[in-house]
């Protein structure tokens, strides 16, 4: 495959323009006003797969946003790889913090700046172009299927049912995913574990209407004050979650594995500098990498209520709200955790307010065995193009559908990510280095080569 670099060089401008056409579609799955954009993005992906050489590609319906399925069969006896990606993106708020239009990609400082540049349009698109190269140069030795969904950023709510109804269609030997990050541009890594997720909305109601804070302040409970205290009490001074039973099923990682994890290059000072904080915090007794890889966490993702406009308004609000998420580790069941938190948080609410917890979505943790053939193929592919063996790491992030694939389809996933920590996914000014984008297109074909044997 020595001509892969040449193929990329000859087609890189076209690759970028095709990717930009996809990025320009504001496919925000969580916003109902973008429903038609989600369909447009699916139709675009269908065309991308057909143009790349798929024998078949179609937009298929779910109860929510559609999915795109494509396939190319080369040999009944060849292994089958199912490529998974998603075309939906996170909202862009606060849009005023963006330096450029989120949906008009710009190349600056050697990076693509746009929502979805990395997560996951840029990374998923690498697979389409690697696939195109293998088909057009007659080097594809695996059967390939594509599953591109539109609800990953909202928990893939309707994909499990789609998988249940299409088990034969999605039958494969391994699932290949690029929706994770590397340790650094010169330090390749393969994500071998993902944390699970539980996500809630909390609604606190006090008085029947907003009140004058002078007339009623000090006599009537303020829902924002109450919610803030309740949230503050969820983490103790050891950095541990106080919900009863929260740690009961946590899989404790052995000393030997923790020592292996510690060999991954990590500079805490650079880590703090990159996100502009002076001090880190978390569960006592664990390193920063362990806190984000093998331990659960608990975070408020958003909190609101009362008056937030310009100027002052002396109001005691009627309601307060929060979005809360928990990252889970192997053996923690997200359904069980979701109920534990709901029951506990509602039970400790003072009688001065009404607290209601709604479970929004969740997913199980996932661990990839490093001794399976597909992992070995990925390892060799990185080593071929980066010149060094990739480090196995456990990510703090979650891709809930990955564990669901294993439960429903019985297929393990290999997570070949090329993103970087600095890509600011889910944040304003998301970006993706051109070098990582093209390196991904260069590396993925070697996975097929080594996996086919």
Order of alpha helices (4+ residues) and beta strands (2+ residues): alpha-alpha-beta-beta-beta-beta-beta-alpha-beta-alpha-beta-beta-beta-beta-alpha-alpha-alpha-alpha-alpha-beta-beta-beta-alpha-beta-beta-alpha-beta-alpha-beta-beta-alpha
